C-alpha cells in the first residue's frame, strides 16, 4: 500500500475499504439467499425478528432493524399482504399495536430460518471459530464506539 496521507490515516482508510467490501460481498450473497424464499431483505428481517422474539410494537421492530419508522410501515403492509403477519391491539395497552406472525408466517419462519442460518454458516466458514469470535468482538466494539461518539468530528 502506498503511503499517501500518513500512516494513521492510510491504515484507517484501508481498514474501512476492507470492511465496506466485505460487508458488500456478504450482504449481496445473503440477500440473494433471502430472495430465493420470495422475500426482500427487510421482509425477511421482520419475519426473523418476530420468529425469535414474538409479538413486538412497530417501534421495537425498527430498533432491532436499525431503521426509522418511515419505510417500516410499507414493509409491514407488504408482509401483511403476504399473510405472514398481523397487527393486533395490545391487551396491556389498547393504544399500542403489536405485530405478530400469523400461523403461515410462523410456518415460513420454521421452514426457512435454519436453512438461511446454515447458508450464513457456510459463508463464515472461511474463518475459524476463534476468528469469527474475534471479528464479532471487534465489530461490536467499533459499532458501539461509533454509535456513541457524539463529538463534532473535524473535516479539514
DSSP file (Angstrom, degrees, kcal/mol; ACC not computed):
  #  RESIDUE AA STRUCTURE BP1 BP2  ACC     N-H-->O    O-->H-N    N-H-->O    O-->H-N    TCO  KAPPA ALPHA  PHI   PSI    X-CA   Y-CA   Z-CA
    1    1 A X              0   0    0      0, 0.0     2,-0.2     0, 0.0     9,-0.0   0.000 360.0 360.0 360.0 127.6    0.0    0.0    0.0
    2    2 A X        -     0   0    0      1,-0.1     2,-0.6     8,-0.0     0, 0.0  -0.515 360.0-122.7 -71.9 139.7    1.4    3.4   -1.0
    3    3 A X        +     0   0    0     -2,-0.2     4,-0.1     1,-0.2    -1,-0.1  -0.759  48.3 149.9 -84.9 123.0    1.5    5.9    1.8
    4    4 A X  S    S+     0   0    0     -2,-0.6    -1,-0.2     2,-0.2     3,-0.1   0.711  71.2  20.9-119.7 -40.7   -0.5    8.9    0.7
    5    5 A X  S    S-     0   0    0      1,-0.4     4,-0.2     2,-0.1     2,-0.1   0.357 119.1 -72.0-118.8   3.3   -2.0   10.6    3.8
    6    6 A X     >  -     0   0    0      1,-0.1     4,-3.0     2,-0.1    -1,-0.4  -0.172  52.3 -82.7 110.7 151.0    0.2    9.4    6.6
    7    7 A X  H  > S+     0   0    0      1,-0.2     4,-2.2     2,-0.2     5,-0.2   0.885 125.2  45.8 -55.2 -48.6    0.4    6.1    8.3
    8    8 A X  H  > S+     0   0    0      2,-0.2     4,-2.1     1,-0.2    -1,-0.2   0.916 117.1  43.3 -65.6 -45.0   -2.5    6.5   10.7
    9    9 A X  H  > S+     0   0    0     -4,-0.2     4,-2.7     2,-0.2     5,-0.2   0.919 113.5  51.4 -68.5 -44.0   -4.9    7.9    8.0
   10   10 A X  H  X S+     0   0    0     -4,-3.0     4,-2.6     1,-0.2     5,-0.2   0.905 110.6  49.2 -59.8 -42.0   -3.8    5.3    5.4
   11   11 A X  H  X S+     0   0    0     -4,-2.2     4,-2.5    -5,-0.3     5,-0.2   0.931 111.9  48.0 -63.3 -46.0   -4.4    2.5    7.9
   12   12 A X  H  X S+     0   0    0     -4,-2.1     4,-2.4     2,-0.2    -2,-0.2   0.922 114.5  46.1 -61.6 -44.5   -7.9    3.8    8.8
   13   13 A X  H  X S+     0   0    0     -4,-2.7     4,-2.5     2,-0.2    -2,-0.2   0.920 112.6  49.9 -64.2 -44.2   -8.9    4.2    5.1
   14   14 A X  H  X S+     0   0    0     -4,-2.6     4,-2.0    -5,-0.2    -2,-0.2   0.905 112.5  47.2 -61.7 -43.0   -7.5    0.8    4.2
   15   15 A X  H  X S+     0   0    0     -4,-2.5     4,-2.5     2,-0.2    -1,-0.2   0.912 111.1  51.6 -65.3 -42.8   -9.4   -0.9    7.0
   16   16 A X  H  X S+     0   0    0     -4,-2.4     4,-2.8    -5,-0.2    -2,-0.2   0.916 109.1  50.1 -61.4 -44.0  -12.6    1.0    6.1
   17   17 A X  H  X S+     0   0    0     -4,-2.5     4,-2.6     2,-0.2     5,-0.2   0.913 111.5  48.5 -61.8 -43.3  -12.4   -0.1    2.5
   18   18 A X  H  X S+     0   0    0     -4,-2.0     4,-2.5     2,-0.2    -1,-0.2   0.912 112.7  48.3 -63.3 -42.5  -11.9   -3.8    3.5
   19   19 A X  H  X S+     0   0    0     -4,-2.5     4,-2.6     2,-0.2    -2,-0.2   0.934 113.3  47.3 -62.2 -47.0  -14.8   -3.6    5.9
   20   20 A X  H  X S+     0   0    0     -4,-2.8     4,-2.6     1,-0.2    -2,-0.2   0.907 114.1  46.8 -62.7 -43.1  -17.1   -2.0    3.3
   21   21 A X  H  X S+     0   0    0     -4,-2.6     4,-2.5     2,-0.2     5,-0.2   0.908 112.6  49.1 -67.6 -41.3  -16.1   -4.5    0.6
   22   22 A X  H  X S+     0   0    0     -4,-2.5     4,-2.7    -5,-0.2     5,-0.2   0.934 113.3  47.1 -63.2 -45.1  -16.6   -7.5    3.0
   23   23 A X  H  X S+     0   0    0     -4,-2.6     4,-3.3    -5,-0.2     5,-0.3   0.933 111.9  50.8 -61.0 -45.4  -20.0   -6.2    4.0
   24   24 A X  H  X S+     0   0    0     -4,-2.6     4,-2.3     2,-0.2    -2,-0.2   0.924 113.8  43.7 -59.5 -46.7  -21.0   -5.6    0.4
   25   25 A X  H  X S+     0   0    0     -4,-2.5     4,-2.0     2,-0.2    -1,-0.2   0.933 117.2  45.3 -64.5 -46.5  -20.0   -9.1   -0.7
   26   26 A X  H  X S+     0   0    0     -4,-2.7     4,-2.5    -5,-0.2     5,-0.2   0.920 114.0  49.3 -64.1 -44.5  -21.6  -10.8    2.3
   27   27 A X  H  X S+     0   0    0     -4,-3.3     4,-2.5    -5,-0.2     5,-0.2   0.887 109.0  52.9 -63.8 -40.3  -24.7   -8.7    2.0
   28   28 A X  H  X S+     0   0    0     -4,-2.3     4,-2.0    -5,-0.3    -1,-0.2   0.935 112.3  44.6 -60.9 -46.6  -25.1   -9.5   -1.7
   29   29 A X  H  X S+     0   0    0     -4,-2.0     4,-1.9     2,-0.2    -2,-0.2   0.914 115.7  45.8 -66.8 -43.3  -24.8  -13.2   -1.1
   30   30 A X  H  X S+     0   0    0     -4,-2.5     4,-2.4     1,-0.2    -1,-0.2   0.867 111.1  53.2 -70.5 -33.8  -27.2  -13.3    1.8
   31   31 A X  H  X S+     0   0    0     -4,-2.5     4,-2.4    -5,-0.2    -1,-0.2   0.903 107.7  51.4 -65.3 -40.2  -29.7  -11.1    0.0
   32   32 A X  H  X S+     0   0    0     -4,-2.0     4,-1.2    -5,-0.2    -2,-0.2   0.908 110.4  49.5 -60.6 -41.8  -29.7  -13.5   -2.9
   33   33 A X  H  < S+     0   0    0     -4,-1.9     4,-0.4     1,-0.2     3,-0.3   0.912 110.7  49.4 -63.8 -42.8  -30.4  -16.3   -0.5
   34   34 A X  H ><>S+     0   0    0     -4,-2.4     3,-1.7     1,-0.2     5,-1.2   0.896 106.4  56.1 -63.8 -40.8  -33.2  -14.4    1.1
   35   35 A X  H ><5S+     0   0    0     -4,-2.4     3,-2.1     1,-0.3    -1,-0.2   0.797  93.6  69.2 -62.4 -27.9  -34.7  -13.7   -2.3
   36   36 A X  T 3<5S+     0   0    0     -4,-1.2    -1,-0.3    -3,-0.3    -2,-0.2   0.709  96.4  54.6 -64.5 -17.4  -34.8  -17.4   -3.0
   37   37 A X  T < 5S-     0   0    0     -3,-1.7    -1,-0.3    -4,-0.4    -2,-0.2   0.380 123.4-106.6 -93.1   2.5  -37.5  -17.6   -0.4
   38   38 A X  T < 5S+     0   0    0     -3,-2.1     2,-0.3     1,-0.3    -3,-0.2   0.711  84.0 112.2  81.7  20.7  -39.6  -15.0   -2.2
   39   39 A X      < -     0   0    0     -5,-1.2    -1,-0.3     4,-0.0    -2,-0.2  -0.876  64.2-124.5-125.0 155.8  -38.9  -12.2    0.3
   40   40 A X     >  -     0   0    0     -2,-0.3     4,-2.7    -3,-0.1     5,-0.2  -0.525  39.0-103.7 -85.7 166.2  -36.9   -9.0    0.4
   41   41 A X  H  > S+     0   0    0      1,-0.2     4,-2.5     2,-0.2     5,-0.2   0.925 122.2  47.6 -59.4 -46.2  -34.2   -8.5    3.0
   42   42 A X  H  > S+     0   0    0      2,-0.2     4,-2.0     1,-0.2    -1,-0.2   0.898 112.2  50.0 -63.3 -37.4  -36.4   -6.1    5.1
   43   43 A X  H  > S+     0   0    0      2,-0.2     4,-2.1     1,-0.2    -2,-0.2   0.930 111.7  48.1 -64.0 -44.2  -39.4   -8.6    4.9
   44   44 A X  H  X S+     0   0    0     -4,-2.7     4,-3.0     1,-0.2    -2,-0.2   0.908 108.6  55.0 -61.1 -41.8  -37.1  -11.5    5.9
   45   45 A X  H  X S+     0   0    0     -4,-2.5     4,-2.8    -5,-0.2     5,-0.2   0.901 107.4  49.7 -60.2 -41.6  -35.8   -9.4    8.8
   46   46 A X  H  X S+     0   0    0     -4,-2.0     4,-2.5     2,-0.2     5,-0.3   0.941 112.8  46.7 -61.8 -47.1  -39.3   -8.8   10.1
   47   47 A X  H  X S+     0   0    0     -4,-2.1     4,-2.4     1,-0.2    -2,-0.2   0.916 114.2  48.6 -60.8 -43.5  -40.1  -12.5    9.9
   48   48 A X  H  X S+     0   0    0     -4,-3.0     4,-1.8     2,-0.2     5,-0.2   0.927 112.2  47.3 -64.3 -46.4  -36.8  -13.4   11.7
   49   49 A X  H  X S+     0   0    0     -4,-2.8     4,-2.9     1,-0.2     5,-0.3   0.945 116.7  42.6 -61.9 -49.2  -37.3  -10.8   14.5
   50   50 A X  H  X S+     0   0    0     -4,-2.5     4,-2.0     1,-0.2    -1,-0.2   0.856 111.4  56.4 -67.8 -33.7  -40.8  -11.9   15.2
   51   51 A X  H  < S+     0   0    0     -4,-2.4    -1,-0.2    -5,-0.3    -2,-0.2   0.850 118.1  33.3 -64.8 -34.1  -39.9  -15.5   14.9
   52   52 A X  H  < S+     0   0    0     -4,-1.8    -2,-0.2    -3,-0.2    -1,-0.2   0.819 132.3  27.4 -90.0 -34.0  -37.3  -15.2   17.6
   53   53 A X  H  < S-     0   0    0     -4,-2.9    -3,-0.2     1,-0.2    -2,-0.2   0.592  95.2-135.7-109.2 -12.5  -38.8  -12.6   19.8
   54   54 A X     <  -     0   0    0     -4,-2.0    -1,-0.2    -5,-0.3    -2,-0.1  -0.359  61.4  -1.0  83.5-170.6  -42.6  -12.9   19.4
   55   55 A X  S    S+     0   0    0     -2,-0.1     2,-0.3    46,-0.1    45,-0.2  -0.211  71.7 175.9 -57.9 138.4  -45.0  -10.0   19.0
   56   56 A X  E     -A   99   0A   0     43,-2.0    43,-3.3     3,-0.0     2,-0.1  -0.959  33.2-104.6-140.2 156.6  -43.5   -6.5   19.1
   57   57 A X  E  >  -A   98   0A   0     -2,-0.3     4,-1.9    41,-0.2     3,-0.4  -0.452  40.2-109.9 -73.3 157.0  -44.5   -2.9   18.7
   58   58 A X  H  > S+     0   0    0     39,-0.7     4,-2.4     1,-0.2     5,-0.2   0.903 119.2  54.4 -56.8 -43.4  -43.6   -1.3   15.4
   59   59 A X  H  > S+     0   0    0      1,-0.2     4,-2.1     2,-0.2    -1,-0.2   0.856 106.1  52.0 -60.2 -36.1  -41.0    0.9   17.2
   60   60 A X  H  > S+     0   0    0     -3,-0.4     4,-2.1     2,-0.2    -1,-0.2   0.879 108.7  50.3 -68.4 -37.5  -39.3   -2.1   18.7
   61   61 A X  H  X S+     0   0    0     -4,-1.9     4,-2.2     2,-0.2    -2,-0.2   0.924 109.0  52.6 -64.7 -43.2  -39.0   -3.8   15.3
   62   62 A X  H  X>S+     0   0    0     -4,-2.4     5,-2.2     1,-0.2     4,-0.8   0.913 109.0  49.5 -58.4 -43.9  -37.5   -0.5   14.0
   63   63 A X  H ><5S+     0   0    0     -4,-2.1     3,-0.5     1,-0.2    -1,-0.2   0.906 110.8  49.4 -62.5 -42.1  -34.9   -0.5   16.8
   64   64 A X  H 3<5S+     0   0    0     -4,-2.1    -1,-0.2     1,-0.2    -2,-0.2   0.857 116.7  41.8 -65.8 -34.8  -34.0   -4.2   16.1
   65   65 A X  H 3<5S-     0   0    0     -4,-2.2    -1,-0.2    -5,-0.1    -2,-0.2   0.489 107.4-126.2 -90.8  -3.5  -33.6   -3.5   12.4
   66   66 A X  T <<5 +     0   0    0     -4,-0.8     2,-0.3    -3,-0.5    -3,-0.2   0.901  69.0 120.8  58.4  43.8  -31.8   -0.2   12.9
   67   67 A X      < -     0   0    0     -5,-2.2    -1,-0.2    -6,-0.1     2,-0.2  -0.867  63.4-110.8-130.1 165.2  -34.3    1.7   10.7
   68   68 A X     >  -     0   0    0     -2,-0.3     4,-0.7    -3,-0.1     3,-0.4  -0.487  33.6-109.1 -90.1 167.8  -36.7    4.6   11.1
   69   69 A X  H  > S+     0   0    0      1,-0.2     4,-1.3    -2,-0.2    -1,-0.1   0.669  99.6  83.8 -72.3 -17.8  -40.4    4.2   11.0
   70   70 A X  H  4 S+     0   0    0      1,-0.2     4,-0.5     2,-0.2     3,-0.3   0.924 102.9  27.0 -54.6 -54.1  -41.0    5.8    7.6
   71   71 A X  H  > S+     0   0    0     -3,-0.4     4,-2.1     1,-0.2     3,-0.3   0.712 108.2  76.1 -81.3 -21.6  -40.2    2.8    5.5
   72   72 A X  H  X S+     0   0    0     -4,-0.7     4,-3.0     1,-0.2     5,-0.2   0.856  88.0  58.5 -62.9 -35.9  -41.3    0.3    8.1
   73   73 A X  H  X S+     0   0    0     -4,-1.3     4,-2.5    -3,-0.3    -1,-0.2   0.922 108.3  46.1 -59.5 -43.7  -45.0    0.9    7.5
   74   74 A X  H  > S+     0   0    0     -4,-0.5     4,-2.3    -3,-0.3    -1,-0.2   0.912 112.6  49.9 -65.3 -42.9  -44.6   -0.1    3.8
   75   75 A X  H  X S+     0   0    0     -4,-2.1     4,-2.4     1,-0.2     5,-0.2   0.943 113.3  46.0 -60.2 -47.6  -42.6   -3.2    4.7
   76   76 A X  H  X S+     0   0    0     -4,-3.0     4,-2.6     1,-0.2    -2,-0.2   0.894 110.1  54.1 -64.4 -39.5  -45.1   -4.3    7.3
   77   77 A X  H  X S+     0   0    0     -4,-2.5     4,-2.3    -5,-0.2    -1,-0.2   0.929 111.0  46.3 -58.1 -44.7  -48.0   -3.6    4.8
   78   78 A X  H  X S+     0   0    0     -4,-2.3     4,-1.3     2,-0.2    -2,-0.2   0.887 112.9  47.9 -67.9 -39.5  -46.3   -5.8    2.2
   79   79 A X  H  <>S+     0   0    0     -4,-2.4     5,-2.0     1,-0.2     6,-0.6   0.870 111.9  51.5 -68.5 -35.3  -45.6   -8.6    4.7
   80   80 A X  H ><5S+     0   0    0     -4,-2.6     3,-1.7     1,-0.2    -2,-0.2   0.899 105.3  55.0 -66.2 -40.4  -49.2   -8.4    5.9
   81   81 A X  H 3<5S+     0   0    0     -4,-2.3    -1,-0.2     1,-0.3    -2,-0.2   0.820 102.9  57.1 -61.5 -30.3  -50.5   -8.6    2.3
   82   82 A X  T 3<5S-     0   0    0     -4,-1.3    -1,-0.3    -5,-0.1    -2,-0.2   0.563 116.8-119.1 -75.5  -7.6  -48.5  -11.9    2.0
   83   83 A X  T < 5S+     0   0    0     -3,-1.7    22,-0.4    -4,-0.2    21,-0.3   0.697  83.3 115.2  79.6  19.7  -50.5  -13.2    5.0
   84   84 A X  S   <S+     0   0    0     -5,-2.0    18,-2.1    20,-0.2     2,-0.3   0.697  73.7  24.8 -98.4 -21.3  -47.4  -13.6    7.2
   85   85 A X  E     -B  101   0A   0     -6,-0.6     2,-0.3    16,-0.3    16,-0.2  -0.907  60.2-160.8-135.0 165.3  -48.0  -11.0    9.9
   86   86 A X  E     -B  100   0A   0     14,-2.4    14,-2.5    -2,-0.3     2,-0.5  -0.987  17.6-130.1-143.2 153.8  -51.0   -9.3   11.5
   87   87 A X  E     +B   99   0A   0     -2,-0.3     2,-0.3    12,-0.2    12,-0.2  -0.900  32.0 174.1-105.1 130.6  -51.4   -6.2   13.6
   88   88 A X  E     -B   98   0A   0     10,-2.8    10,-3.7    -2,-0.5     2,-0.2  -0.959  35.2-103.7-135.2 152.1  -53.3   -6.5   16.8
   89   89 A X  E     -B   97   0A   0     -2,-0.3     8,-0.2     8,-0.2     5,-0.2  -0.550  42.8-111.3 -73.4 137.9  -54.1   -4.2   19.8
   90   90 A X        -     0   0    0      6,-2.7     6,-0.1     3,-0.7    -1,-0.1  -0.428  13.0-142.6 -66.6 140.5  -52.1   -4.9   22.9
   91   91 A X  S    S+     0   0    0      1,-0.2     3,-0.3    -2,-0.1    -1,-0.1   0.797 102.7  48.4 -73.5 -28.3  -54.1   -6.3   25.8
   92   92 A X  S    S+     0   0    0      1,-0.3     2,-0.4     2,-0.0    -1,-0.2   0.844 128.3  18.8 -78.7 -35.4  -52.0   -4.3   28.2
   93   93 A X    >   -     0   0    0      3,-0.1     3,-2.0     1,-0.1    -3,-0.7  -0.865  64.6-162.3-141.7 100.8  -52.2   -1.0   26.3
   94   94 A X  T 3  S+     0   0    0     -2,-0.4    -1,-0.1     1,-0.3    -3,-0.1   0.690  91.4  61.6 -60.9 -18.6  -55.1   -0.7   23.8
   95   95 A X  T 3  S+     0   0    0     -6,-0.1     2,-0.3     2,-0.0    -1,-0.3   0.757  90.5  84.7 -76.5 -23.3  -53.3    2.2   22.2
   96   96 A X    <   -     0   0    0     -3,-2.0    -6,-2.7    -6,-0.1     2,-0.5  -0.613  68.6-149.5 -86.0 136.6  -50.3    0.1   21.3
   97   97 A X  E     - B   0  89A   0     -2,-0.3   -39,-0.7    -8,-0.2     2,-0.4  -0.912  11.2-157.9-104.6 126.3  -50.4   -2.0   18.1
   98   98 A X  E     -AB  57  88A   0    -10,-3.7   -10,-2.8    -2,-0.5     2,-0.5  -0.803   6.1-145.8-101.5 145.5  -48.4   -5.3   18.2
   99   99 A X  E     +AB  56  87A   0    -43,-3.3   -43,-2.0    -2,-0.4     2,-0.3  -0.938  27.5 169.1-107.7 130.9  -47.1   -7.0   15.1
  100  100 A X  E     - B   0  86A   0    -14,-2.5   -14,-2.4    -2,-0.5     2,-0.2  -0.964  36.8 -98.2-140.4 158.0  -47.1  -10.8   15.3
  101  101 A X  E     - B   0  85A   0     -2,-0.3   -16,-0.3   -16,-0.2     2,-0.1  -0.485  33.7-135.7 -71.4 141.5  -46.6  -13.7   12.9
  102  102 A X     >  -     0   0    0    -18,-2.1     4,-2.7    -2,-0.2     5,-0.2  -0.328  37.3 -93.6 -79.6 176.6  -49.7  -15.4   11.6
  103  103 A X  H  > S+     0   0    0      1,-0.2     4,-2.3     2,-0.2     5,-0.2   0.919 131.8  48.8 -57.5 -43.1  -49.8  -19.2   11.5
  104  104 A X  H  > S+     0   0    0    -21,-0.3     4,-2.3     2,-0.2    -1,-0.2   0.884 110.2  51.3 -64.7 -38.9  -48.5  -19.0    7.9
  105  105 A X  H  > S+     0   0    0    -22,-0.4     4,-2.6     2,-0.2    -2,-0.2   0.902 110.5  47.9 -65.2 -41.3  -45.7  -16.6    9.0
  106  106 A X  H  X S+     0   0    0     -4,-2.7     4,-2.8     2,-0.2    -2,-0.2   0.896 111.2  51.0 -66.0 -40.1  -44.6  -18.9   11.8
  107  107 A X  H  X S+     0   0    0     -4,-2.3     4,-1.8    -5,-0.2    -2,-0.2   0.905 111.1  48.5 -63.9 -40.7  -44.6  -21.9    9.5
  108  108 A X  H  X S+     0   0    0     -4,-2.3     4,-2.6     2,-0.2     5,-0.4   0.941 111.8  49.0 -63.8 -46.9  -42.5  -20.0    7.0
  109  109 A X  H  X S+     0   0    0     -4,-2.6     4,-2.4     1,-0.2     5,-0.4   0.943 112.4  48.2 -56.2 -49.1  -40.1  -18.9    9.7
  110  110 A X  H  < S+     0   0    0     -4,-2.8     4,-0.3     1,-0.2    -1,-0.2   0.835 115.6  46.0 -61.5 -32.9  -39.8  -22.5   10.9
  111  111 A X  H  < S+     0   0    0     -4,-1.8     4,-0.3    -5,-0.2    -1,-0.2   0.855 125.0  24.2 -79.9 -36.6  -39.2  -23.8    7.4
  112  112 A X  H  X S+     0   0    0     -4,-2.6     4,-2.2    -5,-0.1     5,-0.2   0.726 100.7  75.5-107.4 -22.7  -36.6  -21.3    6.1
  113  113 A X  H  X S+     0   0    0     -4,-2.4     4,-2.7    -5,-0.4     5,-0.2   0.929  97.4  46.8 -65.1 -44.9  -34.7  -19.8    9.0
  114  114 A X  H  > S+     0   0    0     -5,-0.4     4,-2.4    -4,-0.3    -1,-0.2   0.897 111.6  52.7 -63.0 -38.0  -32.5  -22.7    9.8
  115  115 A X  H  > S+     0   0    0     -4,-0.3     4,-1.9     2,-0.2    -1,-0.2   0.912 110.9  47.1 -61.8 -42.6  -31.7  -23.1    6.2
  116  116 A X  H  X S+     0   0    0     -4,-2.2     4,-2.3     2,-0.2    -2,-0.2   0.901 110.6  52.4 -65.4 -40.9  -30.7  -19.4    6.0
  117  117 A X  H  X S+     0   0    0     -4,-2.7     4,-2.2     1,-0.2    -2,-0.2   0.890 108.4  51.0 -62.5 -39.1  -28.6  -19.8    9.1
  118  118 A X  H  X S+     0   0    0     -4,-2.4     4,-2.2     2,-0.2    -1,-0.2   0.882 107.6  53.6 -64.2 -38.6  -26.8  -22.8    7.6
  119  119 A X  H  X S+     0   0    0     -4,-1.9     4,-2.1     2,-0.2    -2,-0.2   0.925 109.6  47.3 -61.6 -45.5  -26.1  -20.7    4.5
  120  120 A X  H  X S+     0   0    0     -4,-2.3     4,-2.5     1,-0.2    -2,-0.2   0.895 108.6  55.6 -63.1 -39.8  -24.5  -18.0    6.6
  121  121 A X  H  X S+     0   0    0     -4,-2.2     4,-0.8     1,-0.2    -1,-0.2   0.904 107.0  50.0 -58.9 -41.9  -22.5  -20.6    8.5
  122  122 A X  H >< S+     0   0    0     -4,-2.2     3,-0.6     1,-0.2    -1,-0.2   0.919 110.7  48.8 -63.7 -43.3  -21.1  -21.8    5.1
  123  123 A X  H >< S+     0   0    0     -4,-2.1     3,-0.8     1,-0.2    -2,-0.2   0.903 113.2  47.6 -62.3 -40.1  -20.2  -18.2    4.1
  124  124 A X  H >< S+     0   0    0     -4,-2.5     3,-2.4     1,-0.2    -1,-0.2   0.610  85.9  92.3 -76.2 -11.9  -18.5  -17.7    7.5
  125  125 A X  T <<  +     0   0    0     -4,-0.8    -1,-0.2    -3,-0.6    -2,-0.1   0.589  66.1  77.0 -66.3  -8.7  -16.6  -21.0    7.3
  126  126 A X  T <  S+     0   0    0     -3,-0.8     2,-0.4    -4,-0.2    -1,-0.3   0.704  94.2  62.2 -70.5 -16.3  -13.6  -19.3    5.7
  127  127 A X  S <  S-     0   0    0     -3,-2.4     2,-0.0    -4,-0.1     0, 0.0  -0.847  91.6-118.8-105.6 144.6  -12.9  -18.1    9.3
  128  128 A X     >  -     0   0    0     -2,-0.4     4,-2.5     1,-0.1     5,-0.2  -0.260  34.7-102.2 -69.0 167.9  -12.1  -20.4   12.2
  129  129 A X  H  > S+     0   0    0      1,-0.2     4,-2.3     2,-0.2     5,-0.1   0.912 125.6  49.4 -58.4 -42.6  -14.4  -20.3   15.2
  130  130 A X  H  > S+     0   0    0      2,-0.2     4,-2.7     1,-0.2    -1,-0.2   0.897 109.9  50.6 -65.7 -39.9  -11.9  -18.2   17.1
  131  131 A X  H  > S+     0   0    0      2,-0.2     4,-2.9     1,-0.2     5,-0.2   0.899 110.0  50.3 -64.2 -39.9  -11.6  -15.8   14.2
  132  132 A X  H  X S+     0   0    0     -4,-2.5     4,-2.6     2,-0.2    -2,-0.2   0.922 112.0  47.8 -62.6 -43.4  -15.3  -15.4   14.0
  133  133 A X  H  X S+     0   0    0     -4,-2.3     4,-2.3     2,-0.2    -2,-0.2   0.933 114.0  46.3 -62.8 -46.7  -15.5  -14.7   17.7
  134  134 A X  H  X S+     0   0    0     -4,-2.7     4,-2.6     2,-0.2    -2,-0.2   0.925 113.0  49.4 -62.6 -45.7  -12.6  -12.1   17.5
  135  135 A X  H  X S+     0   0    0     -4,-2.9     4,-2.8     1,-0.2     5,-0.2   0.923 110.6  51.1 -60.2 -44.2  -14.2  -10.4   14.4
  136  136 A X  H  X S+     0   0    0     -4,-2.6     4,-2.2    -5,-0.2    -1,-0.2   0.914 111.1  47.6 -58.7 -44.4  -17.5  -10.3   16.2
  137  137 A X  H  X S+     0   0    0     -4,-2.3     4,-2.3     2,-0.2    -1,-0.2   0.911 113.5  47.6 -64.3 -42.9  -16.0   -8.7   19.3
  138  138 A X  H  X S+     0   0    0     -4,-2.6     4,-2.6     2,-0.2    -2,-0.2   0.911 112.4  48.5 -66.0 -42.8  -14.1   -6.1   17.2
  139  139 A X  H  X S+     0   0    0     -4,-2.8     4,-3.0     2,-0.2     5,-0.2   0.887 111.7  50.1 -65.6 -38.0  -17.1   -5.2   15.1
  140  140 A X  H  X S+     0   0    0     -4,-2.2     4,-2.7    -5,-0.2     5,-0.3   0.933 111.4  48.8 -63.7 -45.2  -19.2   -4.8   18.2
  141  141 A X  H  X S+     0   0    0     -4,-2.3     4,-2.1     2,-0.2    -2,-0.2   0.927 115.3  44.2 -59.6 -46.8  -16.5   -2.6   19.8
  142  142 A X  H  X S+     0   0    0     -4,-2.6     4,-2.6     2,-0.2     5,-0.3   0.939 114.4  48.9 -64.3 -48.4  -16.3   -0.5   16.6
  143  143 A X  H  X S+     0   0    0     -4,-3.0     4,-2.4     1,-0.2    -2,-0.2   0.914 113.3  46.0 -60.0 -45.9  -20.1   -0.2   16.1
  144  144 A X  H  X S+     0   0    0     -4,-2.7     4,-2.3    -5,-0.2    -1,-0.2   0.923 113.4  49.5 -63.8 -44.4  -20.7    0.8   19.7
  145  145 A X  H  X S+     0   0    0     -4,-2.1     4,-1.2    -5,-0.3    -2,-0.2   0.920 113.6  45.0 -63.3 -44.3  -18.0    3.4   19.8
  146  146 A X  H  < S+     0   0    0     -4,-2.6     3,-0.2     1,-0.2    -1,-0.2   0.912 114.6  48.8 -66.5 -41.7  -19.1    5.0   16.5
  147  147 A X  H  < S+     0   0    0     -4,-2.4    -2,-0.2    -5,-0.3    -1,-0.2   0.857 116.3  42.4 -65.9 -35.7  -22.7    5.0   17.6
  148  148 A X  H  < S+     0   0    0     -4,-2.3     2,-0.8    -5,-0.2    -1,-0.2   0.618  86.9 105.8 -87.3 -13.6  -22.0    6.5   21.0
  149  149 A X     <  +     0   0    0     -4,-1.2    -4,-0.0    -3,-0.2    -3,-0.0  -0.570  37.3 169.5 -75.1 108.9  -19.4    9.1   19.7
  150  150 A X        +     0   0    0     -2,-0.8    -1,-0.2     2,-0.1    -4,-0.0   0.280  32.4 125.9-102.6   8.0  -21.2   12.4   19.8
  151  151 A X  S    S-     0   0    0      1,-0.1     2,-0.8     0, 0.0    -2,-0.0  -0.305  70.3-112.9 -66.2 150.6  -18.2   14.6   19.2
  152  152 A X        -     0   0    0      1,-0.0     2,-0.3     0, 0.0    -1,-0.1  -0.784  37.7-142.7 -78.8 112.2  -18.1   17.0   16.3
  153  153 A X        -     0   0    0     -2,-0.8     2,-0.3     1,-0.1    -1,-0.0  -0.629  13.4-121.4 -83.6 137.6  -15.6   15.5   14.0
  154  154 A X        -     0   0    0     -2,-0.3     2,-0.6     2,-0.0    -1,-0.1  -0.560  19.1-162.2 -79.8 136.2  -13.3   17.9   12.2
  155  155 A X              0   0    0     -2,-0.3    -1,-0.0     1,-0.1    -2,-0.0  -0.978 360.0 360.0-116.3 117.1  -13.3   17.9    8.5
  156  156 A X              0   0    0     -2,-0.6    -1,-0.1     0, 0.0    -2,-0.0   0.472 360.0 360.0 -75.6 360.0  -10.2   19.7    7.2
